[in-house]
Amino acid sequence: MNTLAWAQVNSLHKAYAEKGARGYWLQKLELLRAEPKSRVAIPIIVTYARLGNKDEAFRRLEKAFEDHLPYLIWFMPASPDLDDLRSDPRYAGLLRRIVPRSE
């Protein structure tokens, strides 16, 4: 692991130790925002979901759909990281557009 990766791990550890899970996810979001957008679209969505910011998570999911993010078709139906979003009607609507059912 390189020095930057260790620094990130240490910052996440410190955030969790000082502020618990919410602190961890806020620090994770800060680290992700520093990365190239194409590499972190899904991790940012997961982070917003974990923070309970459903509106931002859905905004980012919609953007990923509009941008034709290729792995969204596998991520949305199967990832347990999105469990907190599944009860929201926006989830079902987006899922229907991503994985249309054949008649």
Residue pairs with C-beta under 8 A, 6 or more apart in sequence:
1 9
8 31
11 27
11 31
12 24
12 27
12 28
12 31
14 27
15 23
15 24
15 26
15 27
16 23
16 24
16 27
19 26
21 50
22 51
25 47
25 50
25 51
26 51
28 43
28 47
29 44
29 47
29 48
29 51
32 40
32 43
32 44
32 47
33 40
33 44
41 60
41 63
41 64
41 67
41 69
42 64
42 69
42 71
42 72
42 75
44 60
45 57
45 60
45 61
45 64
45 82
46 79
46 81
46 82
48 54
48 56
48 57
48 60
49 57
49 81
49 82
49 84
49 85
50 81
50 84
52 84
54 84
54 85
54 88
57 85
58 85
58 88
58 90
58 91
58 94
61 72
61 76
61 94
62 94
64 72
65 72
65 94
65 97
65 98
72 98
73 98
73 99
75 82
76 82
76 94
76 95
76 98
76 99
77 95
77 98
77 99
82 91
85 91
